[in-house]
Amino acid sequence: MTRVALASFTTALTLLGPASGQEAAARSEPPAIDWRDAQSPVKNQGHRGTCAAFAICGALETFPGIPGDLSEQLLYATVKLHQKEVVQWSRTLGVEAKIGEGDLFDVYAPLFELIGTCCESFLPYDPDPKRAGDSVPDELKRYLELAHVAPADLETLRDGFGKYGFAASDCTVLDAATVRDAEHLKALLAAGNVAIPVGYAVYGPTWSKIGEHGNHAGDGKRVIVHPGMMFRFARAGEEAKSYADALVDCAQRGESFVDAVRSGELVTSKLGADDEYGGHAVILCGYDERGFLAKNSWGAEWGDRGYFVVGWDYHALYAAQGLVIAGARIRNPALSPFETRSRIEQGRFRTKLRPRGAGDGAQWQLSVWMEEPRDANWEMAEYRVDVRGESGDWREVARAIVHGGAVDARTGAPWTIDGDAFAAIRASESVRVTVRIGDLPLGDLSKPDETRWLRTLEFEPFAPALDGAIDLVPRR
């Protein structure tokens, strides 16, 4: 859990009226959306206040050409270094200040555009809090303890590793009033935004033990977060009630529970000490009749394999901030033609496979990325997909040549497989992907058949049933 100054949440909880979208007529969105299959694997932030970094990286990991495991460590360290410099500047003006542990998206977004992050393998995340020695000056101690990276090292990391990010024009920070507009978020999810980071006010002890305190889902699991995990509720002169009893009371009076809390008709009382309340960021990845489907960063053992449901009332009362990322940026390296060819021939290419949709609308999206801090600016990718059935013979079901994007707008060459080709994949026992990487000698996109192929990558066969996005590693 991110321990943050609760004052910022308190203002949002007590001063805001109903979100505009909740007062408007319901929009014609699908009754349910589920993008869990499009997410990267669930991660574990450990006992550090890094949830916003995990939520932002997790959302970025759903874009084509982006690794399925980005470095939260670099992103968080960048924010802490920036804050350390601000603290030092404030102290020179005689203003007492210190680095905080947790931050929300408005802090990360502008720095992400300037610096970005890298593949996890280049700066792995350390889930355990660190303690600096007594001899370390105070202005450095808190930074080193939180960021886990020395300032001198970070300067090098900025230049070499900040490859993935987003432009300020491609992201929108949602304030509390906007993020509580459930219909607005449902429309975004229905439109194809598969991962929306959202920060909530939370009470740590109940969230950490959701299996004991959450409401039951349809399958019997306690995975629904509800307002009773934050407070108890009472009317003037009456004893405090649980959320369930308060709901019954409101129904008998013909009033909305959320409106009763907002108006002060229902007064809240805390479940524990003040320092056990704080803020936590997660990823919204769908919705159904119970609330928003969400991905947490507390490991796959928590909730339902790391996922849970934010109940409608909880979201309406305690959502604090959101972030919508419309596009990813892949920084282009400045390489000579010789360096580019050398990196294509020797670099560590990966193919990202992301499932999307369900039923007749199900599809796969393939894209390419390189596990190098300064990769090659390759131009073209050719994908070939073969399947194997009961006979044991392989047969080709799909092939395509895709451009990797302009020098200043790289895309990872995304290619979508659907229709008959995808039906053949789902009916098979095993799938095999082969990718060729090359460039266009004259840069003429109208003649993809003239591509000069420089590298062929063969990937290990795999079963077509996938729980989420995966990164394929070539055969040795």
N, C-alpha and C positions, 0 to 999 in steps of 0.2 A: 504494500500500500504506500502511496505517496503521502507523506506527512506534509501538509501545506498549511499556511496561515488560513484558518477557517473564516476569517473576517470577510474575505473576498467572496466566499460562498454564502455567508450569512446575508450579505446585501442582496444577492440574487434570490435567496430563498424567501425573504420577507417583503421585498419592495415590488416585485414584479406581479402584474396581474395576469390573467389568462392569456396564453399565447394566441395570436391572431388566428392561426390555423385551426385552433380548437373551437373558435366561435363561428368560423365560416362553415359553409355547407361541405359535407364530405366529398372528396374528390374521387374520381372513378379509377382508383388504383387497383391492381390485382389483389385478391384477398390474402395472398401470402407470397413472399419472396424469400428465397434461401440461397445465399451466395457462399455458404460454408465450403463447398467443394473448390471454390476459386481462391481460397486463402492459402498462405504459406503455413508450414507446420506451427503448432502452438509452442511458445517458448516460455521460459521461466526467468523473471527478473530478479529472483532471490529477495534479499532483504534490503534492497536499495530503492531509492525514490526515483526510479527511471521509467515509470509507466508511460509518460508522454512520448519519450523516445521510442519505446517499444510499439506504441500505437501508430506513430508516424511511420516508422520503418515497416511495420506490418502492412500498412495501407500501400506504401510505395512498392512493396514486394509483390503486389498483385498486378503490376503493370508489365507488359511485354518487354523483353530485353533487360530486365532488372533481376538480379539474383534473388533467389527465394530465402536468403539469409543475409541481411545487411548488418553492418556494425552499429548497434545501438551505443556502444562504447564511444565511438568517435563523435557521434552526434551529441551525446550528453556532455562529453568532455569539452566540446566546442562551446556549448552554452555556459558551462562553468567557468571557462577561461574568460569569456566575455564578461560574465558577472564579476569575476575577480578584478578585472580592470576597472569596471564601474565602481566597485567598492573602494578600490584604492583612490580613485578620483574623488569620490564622495568624502573620504577621510581627509584628503588634502584641503577640503572646504570646511572641515570641522563638523561634518555630518556623520553620525554613527551609523554604520551599515554592516551587514554581513551577508555571506552567500547563503541562499536558501537551498533546501534539498529538492523540493519538487517544483515543477513549472508546468504551465499549460501551453496551448498551441500558439498563442500570440507571441510568446517568447521564442519559440523554435522556428516559426515560419520564415522570418527575414534572414536568420542565420543559415537556414537550410539552403536558401537560394545562393548565398555567397560562398558556402563551403561544401555542403552536402556530406555524403558519407561513402563508405567503401564496402566491399565484400567482407563478411564476418571473419573469414580466414586471415585477413591482414591485421585486424585489431580485435581479437576475441573478447567477448564480454566476460567480466568477472563478477559473479553474483554475490560475493561476500564483501561486506563493508570493510574498509581499511582504516587504520589509525596511524597517523603520522607521529613521529617521535617528538618528545618534548622540546627538542632544540629547534624544531621548524618554526619560523615566524608565523604569527597568527594569520596574517593575510594570505599565506601560502598553505597553511595547514588544512583549512576547511576545503580549499580547492582540491588539494591532493587526495584528501579522504573521500571526496565525492566523485571526482572525475577519474581517479585511478590512472592518470596520465600526467607525466611531467610536462611543464609548459614548453621546454625546448623540444621535446619529442613531438608535441602537437604542431609546432611550426612546420616540421618536416611532413607530417601527415597531411596538413592542409594542401600542400602543393601536389603530393603524389597520390593521395587516396580519395580525395573528395569528388568522386566520379559520378555519383548518383544523387539526384535531388529533384527539385521542382522550381519553376519560376514563380515569382510573386504573383504574376498575372494568371497563373494556373492554380492558385489556391485561394480559398475563401475561409476566413475565420468566422464562425457563427457565434454571436453573443448568446446570452442565456435566453432571451426572449425568442430568438430565431430557432435555436436548437431545440427548444421545448415544443415547437410547432411540429407535432408528430406527423401531420399530413404532408408537410414540406419534406421531412426526411423520408417518408414512405415514397414520395414522388421521386426523390433522388435515387433511392435504391431501385425502384422499378425502372428507372431510366438507364440503369447499367452501372451506377456507382457501387462497386462491390464491397468497398471497405471505407467506412466513415468513422474516423476517430472522434470520440465524445468523452468529455470529462464529467464525472459525477461527484457530488458530495457523498461520503460513505462513512459508515461506522465500522471500523476495522474488524473487531471481534466477530460480528455476525457475517460479514462478507467472507472472512477467511474460513468460516465453517458453514458454508452455504448448504451443505448436506444436512445440517441440523436445523437451520433457521429459514431456508428458502421455502417457497410454496411448491406444492407438487405440480409437476407437469403431467401431460396425458399418459406418459409411460411410467408414472409413479416416482420419478426422480425429483428430488428437491432442488430445482435449478432456477426458480423464478424469484428474482429480487423484488421485494415489495416494501412499502413505507414502514411496515412494522420492524424492518431491519435497521431503521434509523431512529425512530422515536416511538413513544406511547402517546395516546391522544385523549384529551379530556375537554369537556365543556365546563364552563364556570360553575364551581360548587360541586362538581361530580368527580368521582375517582377516575384515574387514567385507565384507558382501555387499550387492548391490542388493536392492531389494524383490522383484523377480521371482525371484532365486535364493533369498532367504529364504523365500518362499512355497513353493518346491519342497522346501526343507529341512524346513519344518514339515509339509508333506503327507507326506513320507517317514516322519516321526516320529509321524504320526497326531495332531498337535496343531494348535490354532488359532493363526494368526499373531498376531491381536490379543491373545489370552491370553498368548502368549509374550512379547510386548512389555510388557504390563502387569505380568507377574510378574517381569520382569527377566531371564528366560532369554535373551532377545535384548536386547543392550545397544545403544543408539543412539549414533552418532557424527555430528557436524554436517557439513554440506556446505560451510560457509563461516563467515565471521566472525559473532560474536554480534549485531552491529548490523544484520545483514541478515535477522535473524529478527524477527518481530513478529506482529501480529494484523490480520485483514482481515474485514470484514463483507460478506456477499452476501445474496441473496434465494433461498430454496428455493421452487421453483414446480412440483414434480412429482417423480416417481421412475420407474424401470424396473429391469430386472434388473441394470444396471450400478451404480446408486447414485441419488443425488438430483440432479434437474435443477436448475440454479442460474443466476441472472442476476447478472452482474458489473457494475461501474460503471467499466470501463476502456475504454469505447468499443466500437462495433460491429465494429471491425477485430480485436479480441482474441477468441480462442476461436472458437466457432461463432456468428458475428454477435452477439457479446457474451455468449453463453450457454456453459455447460460442464456437466460431470458431476462431482459429488463422490463418489468411489468409497466403497463401504461401509466398507472398512477405514480410510480416511482420516477419514471422519466419526466412526467409533467411537473413534478415538484422539485426534483433534485439534479436535473441536468444543468450543467454550468457553462459549458463551452464545447464547440465542435469545430471540425476542420474538414473541408471538402477539397480534395485534390483532383483536379481535372486532367492533369497530364504529368508525365515524368520527364525529367531531363537527364540525358546521358552525355556527359562532358566529352568533347572530342579532343584526343591527344594531338599535339603538334609533332608530327613525325615526317621524316623524309620518305620518298617512295621506297627506298631500299629498306628502311626500318619497318615500314608497313608490311612489305612482302615477307620479311624475316619473321615478324610477329605472327602473321597469318600462318606461316609454315610451321612455327614452333610453339605458338601460344596454346594456352589451356582453354579450349572452347567448351561451352556447356550449352545444352538445349533445354529450355524451360518448357514444360508441358503444363498447361492450366486448363482443367475442366471448367465448363460453364453451362449453366442451364440444366434442365431435367426433362425427362419424357421425350416428346417429339422435338423439343427445342434444344436438346442436349448437343454439345459440340466440344471440340478440343481446340485450343490455341497453342501453336508452337512459336517459339522465338529463340534468338541466339544471344548469348553474352559471353564474355571472356573473363577468366579468373586472373586478371593482371591489373595492377593499379593504373598502368598506362597501356591500354590495349591497342590493337590495330584498328584503324579506321577502314574496316572492310566494307565492301559495297553491296555484294550480292550473296544470297543464300538460296540453295536449291534443296528442298525437302523431298524425301521419298519415304512413304510409309508402306510397309509390307505386313501381311497378317498370315498366321498359320492356323489351320483348322485341324479337324480330327485326322485328316490324311497325313499330316506332318509336313506337307509341302508349303513353301512360302509363295505368296503371290502379291503383286503390287496392287494397291487399291487407291493410292492418291500420290500426286507429284505436283510441285509448283516451284517456280523461281520468283523470289521476292526481293525487292530492293531494301537495303538497310537504312534508308533515310539520308537526307542531306547532311553535309558536314556539320552544320550547326543545328540539326534537328534529327538526331539519330533515333531510330525506333526499335532496333533489335530484329527487324524483318519479321513482324508477326504474320502468321498464316493461320486461318481458321479452317478446320475440317468439320463438315456437317453433312447432312443429306445421306445419300446412298453410301458414300465412303465411310462415314461415321457408323452407319448401321452395320457395315461389314466389320468394322473394328470391334463393336460391341458383341458381335456374334462369334468372334474368333476366340481362340485359346491363348494366343500370344501375339504381341505386336513388336515390330522392329522398325526403328527410325534410322535413316541415313541422311546426313547433311553434307553438302559441298559448299565451300566458301571460296569466293573469288572477287574479281574486280572487272570493270569495263574499261578496256584500254583507251577508248575515246570518250568515255563517260556518257554514251548515248543510251538512255533508258528505253528507247523505242526498239532496241535490238538486244534483248536479254540473251538471245541464243549465241551472241558473240562474247559472252562472259568468258574470261580467262580463269578457269578453275585452278586454285592453288592448294586446296586442302580437302580431303575427304574424311569425314568423321562417321564411324560406325558405332552405334550404341547398343548396349546389352538388351536383349528382348525382355519384355515385361508383360504381366497380365493386364488386360484392359480395365479392370475394376480398380478405380482410384478413389481415395478418400479426400484428396486435395491436390494442390499444385506440387510438382516435383521437378528437380533439376537432374537431367540425364547426364551421366559422365561417360565419355567415349571409352570404348575398349582399348586396352593397351596393346 
